Amino acid sequence: MTETTGSSTTPRKRADARRNEKNLLEAAAAAFIAAGVDVPVRDIAARAGVGVGTIYRHFPTRADLIVAVYRHQVEACAEAGPALLTENDSPHAALAAWIELFADFLTTKHGLAEALQSDDATFATLHAYFLDRLVPVCAQLLEAATAAGEIVPDIDALTLMRGVGNLCIGAADPRYDARRMVTLLITGLRRH
């Protein structure tokens, strides 16, 4: 099946193929969280309820799978922003929920960060992709909360995201509570 747009024709996946790929990505993400990015492919296949060949058909290399999982998680975080604005009672509540989701994303990457910083060319564009997708979402949430008079003005989205990222760095240490530190940051954004 193809979809024609203007002068180009691009393949379009069937709904069941997209659903299967999403399930594979979620299973891989869960396996990466549990055991790191070097988890055996057979473990990911078992979590997804598919054969190893199915994973290799979708993702020929481990790098392809890592990139796909990372992009899938970034997309989920990006899509959550607008949804949270409509689902929450206030823009500050939406911003707080999104920052918590973003912090969860950062603290559960288990090995993704190391893989993404490797010399593998497959990973070269992912940081820019991350920024391009998530900074505008954070900015939208900040603008809404500022316009509602709920937070202090003039907070830069990228600066806030870096601050959250810095608070999440120590999350692997069981003596450090990154979630509590992020909650304190969210509380501190409130206009008094």
C-alpha positions in Angstrom: 0.0 0.0 0.0 1.4 3.4 -0.9 0.3 7.0 -0.2 0.8 9.6 -2.9 1.6 13.1 -1.8 2.4 15.6 -4.5 5.0 14.0 -6.8 6.3 11.5 -4.3 5.1 8.1 -3.4 6.0 6.7 0.1 5.1 3.3 1.5 2.4 3.4 4.1 2.2 0.7 6.8 -0.9 -1.2 7.5 -2.6 -0.5 10.9 -1.7 -3.9 12.2 2.0 -3.5 11.1 2.1 -0.1 12.9 0.5 -1.7 16.0 3.0 -4.6 15.9 5.9 -2.2 15.6 4.6 -0.2 18.5 4.4 -3.3 20.6 7.9 -4.3 19.7 9.2 -0.8 20.6 7.4 -0.9 24.0 8.8 -4.4 24.7 12.3 -3.3 23.8 12.0 -0.1 25.9 10.9 -2.3 28.9 13.8 -4.7 28.3 16.2 -1.8 28.0 15.0 -0.4 31.4 15.2 -3.8 33.0 18.6 -5.0 31.6 20.2 -2.2 29.5 20.5 -1.9 25.8 22.7 -5.0 25.5 19.8 -7.2 26.5 19.5 -10.3 24.3 17.2 -9.9 21.3 15.5 -13.1 22.3 14.4 -11.5 25.6 12.9 -8.6 23.7 11.1 -11.0 21.4 9.8 -13.0 24.4 8.4 -9.8 26.0 6.8 -8.8 22.7 5.4 -12.3 22.1 7.1 -12.6 18.7 10.0 -14.5 17.1 13.5 -13.1 16.9 13.1 -12.9 13.2 10.3 -10.5 13.5 12.5 -8.1 15.4 15.2 -8.3 12.8 12.7 -7.9 10.0 11.7 -4.5 11.5 15.1 -3.5 12.9 18.0 -5.2 11.1 20.6 -4.0 13.7 20.6 -3.3 17.4 21.4 0.3 16.6 18.3 0.5 14.4 16.3 -0.8 17.4 17.8 1.6 19.9 17.1 4.5 17.6 13.6 3.4 17.0 12.9 3.0 20.8 14.5 6.4 21.5 12.4 8.1 18.8 9.2 6.3 20.0 9.8 7.5 23.5 10.5 11.1 22.3 7.3 11.0 20.3 5.3 9.8 23.2 6.6 12.7 25.4 6.0 15.2 22.6 2.4 14.1 22.0 1.7 14.1 25.7 2.2 17.9 26.1 -0.9 19.1 24.1 -3.0 16.3 25.6 -2.0 17.2 29.1 -3.1 20.8 28.5 -6.6 19.7 27.6 -6.8 17.0 30.3 -5.7 19.1 33.3 -7.4 21.7 35.4 -4.6 24.2 34.9 -1.6 24.8 32.7 0.7 24.5 35.7 -0.8 21.0 36.4 -0.2 20.1 32.8 3.4 21.5 32.9 4.0 19.6 36.1 2.7 16.3 34.6 4.8 16.8 31.5 7.9 17.5 33.4 7.4 14.4 35.5 6.9 12.4 32.2 10.0 14.0 30.8 12.0 13.1 34.0 10.8 9.5 33.8 12.0 9.4 30.2 15.4 10.7 31.3 15.8 8.4 34.3 14.7 5.2 32.5 17.0 5.4 29.4 19.3 2.8 31.0 22.2 2.6 28.6 20.5 4.6 25.8 22.6 7.7 26.8 25.8 5.7 26.5 24.8 4.2 23.2 23.7 7.6 21.8 27.1 9.1 22.7 29.0 6.3 20.9 30.7 6.9 17.5 28.0 5.0 15.7 26.8 7.3 12.9 23.2 6.0 13.3 22.9 8.0 16.5 24.4 11.3 15.2 21.1 13.1 14.6 19.1 12.0 17.6 20.1 14.8 20.0 18.9 17.4 17.5 15.7 15.3 17.0 15.2 15.2 20.8 15.5 19.0 21.0 13.4 19.7 17.9 10.5 17.7 19.2 10.6 18.4 22.9 11.7 22.0 23.3 8.6 23.4 21.5 6.3 21.2 23.6 7.9 22.5 26.8 7.7 26.1 25.5 4.0 25.7 24.8 3.3 24.4 28.3 5.4 27.2 29.8 3.6 29.9 27.7 0.2 28.6 28.8 1.2 28.5 32.5 2.7 32.0 32.2 -0.4 33.4 30.4 -2.5 32.0 33.2 -0.4 33.8 35.8 0.5 30.5 37.4 4.3 30.5 37.1 7.1 33.1 37.2 7.6 34.6 33.8 10.6 34.4 31.5 11.5 30.7 31.9 13.3 29.4 28.9 12.2 25.9 27.8 15.6 24.6 27.0 17.0 25.9 30.3 14.2 24.2 32.3 14.8 21.0 30.4 18.5 21.1 31.1 17.7 21.7 34.8 15.4 18.7 34.9 18.1 16.7 33.1 20.7 17.7 35.6 18.4 16.8 38.5 18.0 13.3 36.9 21.7 12.5 36.5 22.0 10.9 39.9 18.8 8.7 39.5 20.8 5.5 39.4 21.9 6.0 43.0 19.2 4.5 45.3 20.1 7.1 47.9 19.1 10.0 45.6 15.5 10.8 44.9 15.4 12.4 41.5 11.6 12.5 41.4 11.5 14.5 44.7 14.1 17.0 43.3 12.0 17.5 40.1 8.9 18.0 42.2 10.7 20.7 44.2 11.6 22.4 40.9 8.0 22.2 39.7 6.8 23.7 43.0 9.4 26.4 42.7 8.0 27.6 39.3 4.8 28.7 41.0 4.1 32.4 41.2 3.6 33.4 44.8 
